[in-house]
């Protein structure tokens, strides 16, 4: 058992081990490609997803259907 100043750490850190620790920070994912979808799913499960920025309208629609309360933002890409 870890100790700090003679007391076990559980004396200082109290949390339910059956629940994930909640964070007040929200993360916005830019790009919903292969890895972006993995990040979106994980952050959504951790309740840390603030929103998603994506240039593909079809991907945004699919994300909106999968995660109904997700904030999505369309980013138009100009190649010029």
Buried (B, 14 or more C-beta within 10 A) or exposed (E): EEEEEEEEEEEEEEEEEEEEEEEEEEEEBEBBEEEBBEBBEEBBEEEBBEBBBBBBEEBBEBBBEEBEEBEBEEEEEEEE
